[in-house]
Amino acid sequence: LCVVFFSLQVLNEKKLQEVDSLWKEFETPEKANKIVKLKHFEKFQDTTEALAASTALVEGKLSKNLKKILKKIVAKDAHEQLAVADAKLGGVIKEKLNLSCIHSPMVTELMRGIRSQIEGLITGLPSREMAAMCLGLAHSLSRYKLKFSPDKVDTMIIQAISLLDDLDKELNNYIMRCREWYGWHFPELGKIITDNLTYCKCVRKVGDRSNFASSDVSDILPEEIEEDVKAAAEISMGTEVSEEDINNIIHLCDQVIEISEYRTQLYDYLKNRMMAIAPNLTVMVGELVGARLIAHAGSLLNLAKHPASTVQLLGAEKALFRALKTKRDTPKFGLIYHASLVGQSNTKNKGKISRMLAAKTALTIRYDALGENTSAEMGAENRLKVETRLRLLEERGIRRISGTGKALAKTDKYQNKSEVKVFDPSGDSTLPVVSKKRKIQEVDEQDTEVAVKAKKFKAEMKEGTAVEDGEPVKKKKKKKDKEKHAEEEEVLSEELPTSPTVEVR
């Protein structure tokens, strides 16, 4: 199969000015031959040569064969204009060959008409051969793009991380089903053995719980746990199951173990791929987070085109637009939240660390995607900067940076300041607290009342003695006198000994 280079000359330039109706001039081959005619024809030797010329045209470059043809045209018709469908290619031709090129909507419409009537304009080529040549060149060009595409290795990473996530989901479902299924027969085993893979290996090796007493599982379990399992198997409250049920459970355990081993192998493959393609990104955020970022963006090159703010929020688009719609706080991190550096920081500093990590990650992504060096030194340096910043945020208030900023951080000298505290006994009293002034006033009032009552009593006693000496007094009833006298003595006995209380503190 071979393809051709050909050039066409425009015969009627006036009709080309009518862009909207130009398609009518290419409805039939006869009409098309009135507008353009074949001027130069050159055939390629093989498909490899045609493929090289086609790839050069797609990339906007000038191939050797095309350069030779254009030099012949320049030698004959240097004053003519060359219509090109690619503006970039036209600029290269004008720069290297000093040939005037034109690119406009009229040229685009003209090229469309030429493609529709290509079989009528180029004579001597059967339609079947032309179709076969076009199909062969299309297949070769597609294979070349797939083989030499810089994004082709990203596809392997995207498929690997997607498969890894699918395996994790399937493993969780299988293990949950296995524990629930075998739990009907031996429920105590699930609490003793917490590791899922060890649980499945133990069930596959032993089978029925009655075999635990005679089985040796020391290669799977430690001695202490093995003794606990054997003791629990003897007093288990599980139901009895048939041999067919045990066989199906063992088959499920085989599936879990095989998938777990394949997952480990796939993880190692993904780690090696990430270190080969994006070593700096892997050092910054880890192979899993880096692979998820590449898969979310579509390719490493697309990820390199994103700014740091977009890298920070990749994976949280739904939350971002919901926050913008409801006028609430936007999220601070997306997939980058699972990076180890963000996980090390406390809740208060996660936003700051994720922002700084996204900025450094964006630099490492561009270095991996567009740089020629494959070392991971840049990623290690940037990770060290983020870790230093994280330590400063965690230890803020303890460290003090010197004025130059280059010296080591120094800590202030520790001085122990002890304070001696004296016990306050006032808190031990359950009586209501009364001020001193009020207590003194109450004591004075009580003293005055006692003095007045004592004077009255003395005056009455004097009057009684005087009456008895002068005139005879009628004798009153003894009972009333005794009661009155007793009441007065009680009053005196209660009020006379009252003295001011002294408050002791």
Secondary structure, DSSP 4 states (H G I P E B T S, - for coil): ---EEEEEEES-STGGG-STTGGGGGSSHHHHHHHEEEEEEEE-SSHHHHHHHHHHHHTT---HHHHHHHHHHHHH-TTS-EE-S-HHHHHHHHHHH---EE-SHHHHHHHHHHHHTHHHHSTT--HHHHHHHHHHHHHHHHHHHHHH-TTHHHHHHHHHHHHHHHHHHHHHHHHHHHHHHHHTT-THHHHH---HHHHHHHHHHH-SGGGTTT---TTTS-HHHHHHHHHHHHT--PPP--HHHHHHHHHHHHHHHHHHHHHHHHHHHHHHHHHHH-HHHHHHH-HHHHHHHHHHHSSHHHHHTS-HHHHHHTT-HHHHHHHHHHT-PPPS-SGGGGSHHHHHS-GGGHHHHHHHHHHHHHHHHHHHHH-S---SHHHHHHHHHHHHHHHHHHTBTTEE--SSSSSPPEEPPP----------GGGG--SPP--HHHHHHHHHHHHHHHHHHHHHHHHHHHHHHHHHHHS------HHHHHHHHHHHHHHHHHHTT--------
